């Protein structure tokens, strides 16, 4: 992006963040729909794992395990803080 105005990189980052948020939202909505139709969450997760691997699969697995709210991202334990 050499030679581009400085704001170009910021716009690209913002667009990337929107794509990530939309991906997470689509996986969450799929899990809600599966739950409302009495479909086992593991069945949907298996489809996501096999068809849309990568971030979709990672977020799906975290959602069905409940791990999405347990992580403290970016916070070091007290014993390792500088």
N, C-alpha and C positions, 0 to 999 in steps of 0.2 A: 504494500500500500504506500510505497515510497512516493512522495510528491503529492499525495492527497492532502486535503485540508485536515487539521487535527480532529475535527468533529466526526470525520468519517469512521474512524475506529470506534468511537463511542456509539455511533448509530448502529454499527455492525454488532457490537456487544449487546446493545438493547434488543435488537432483532433476535439474536441468539438466545437471550434470556426468555423472550416471548415464546420461542419455539420449545424451549425446555419446559416452561410452565404449561403450555398446551399439551405436551406429551404426558406430563404427570397427571393433568386433569383428565385426559382421555382414558388413561389406565384406571384412574379412580372411578370415573363414571361407568366404565365397563364392569368394574367389580360391584358397584352399587346395583347396576342392572342385573347382574348375575345373582346377587343376593336376593333381590326382589322377586326374581323368577324361580327361586329355590334351587338354583344351580350351585353345586359345590364350588367354592372358590378355587380349590385345587385343579378342577377341570379347566377353568378359564386360565389359570396360571400355566398349565401344561400347554395350552394352545399358544399363549403369549410367548412362552419359552421356546417353542418350536418354530413359530412363524416370525415373531418380531424379537429376535434376540438382542442383546445389548442393553441399552438403558431401559427400554420397555420391560424387559424381563427382570432386570434388577429392581426396578420400582414395584413391579407386580409382586415379586417375592417378598420385598420389604413390607408391602401393604398387607399381605395375608398373614405375615408373621407378627405384625404389630411393631416391627423394628423401626418404622418411620418416625415414631414419636419418642423412642427411647434414646436415640443418639444425641450426644451433646457435641455438635460439630464445631470445631474451632476452639474448643475450651480445653486447655490442658489441666490435668489433675493438679491439685495444690502442690504435691511433692515434686512436680517437674517444672513448675512455673519459675521463670528467672527472678 
